[in-house]
């Protein structure tokens, strides 16, 4: 997912985008907290979450983490 894509993120999944923003600003502890709390809050509504969007957002977060890790620690 890129910034120029116009995708509506439902409020119950916005925590993943917030975590992506935190990672992009090197605020890893904040990103982890956002993920932990978001997953905890969503555990009760898991049957109502768009699974494909959930996976796409998690994938975007992982890509952001990979990019930041390569910048900070190199590719090895």
N, C-alpha and C positions, 0 to 999 in steps of 0.2 A: 504494500500500500504506500502510495506516495502522497505528498501533501496536495498535489493538484487533482487527486481523485476526489470526487464529491460523494462520499458515502455517509449516510446517516448512521451514526453510532448510537444505539439505544443507551439510555442512562445506565442500565444495569451492566453494560460492558465498557463504559467510559473509563473505568479504572485502569484498563489495559492501556488505553491511549495516554492516560495521565502517567502511567509507569514508563511508557516510551519517551514522553517528554522529559521525565526526570532523568532517564538514562542519557538522553541527548545532552543534558546539562551536567553530566557526571555526578548526579545525585543518586547513587546506587542504593544507599540505605533507604531513601524515600521510595524508590521504585519497588524494592522488596516489600516494604511495609504496605504500599498501595496494593500490590498483588495479593499479599497475604490477607489483608482485610477484604478486598474485593471478592476473592474466592470464598472466604468465610461467609460473607453476606449472601453470596449467590448460591451457596450450597442448598438452601431451602427452595430455590426457584429453578434449579437446574433443568427441569423438564420444560420450562418456558423460554429457555435461551436458544437463540439461533446458533446451532452447533457449527455450521460452516463459517459463520462470521466470527464466532469465538476462536476457532482454529486459525483463521486468517489473521486475526488480531494478535494472537499469541505468536504466530510466525513472524509478524512484523516486529514484535518486541524482541524476539530472538535475533533477527537480522540486525536490529539496532545494537543489541548487546555484542554481537560479533564484530560489527564495525568499530565500536568503541574499544573493545578488547584489542583488536588489531592496532588501533591508533596508540593505545597506551602500552601494550606489551609486545607488539610485533606479531608476526605470523607464526612463530615457532611455539 
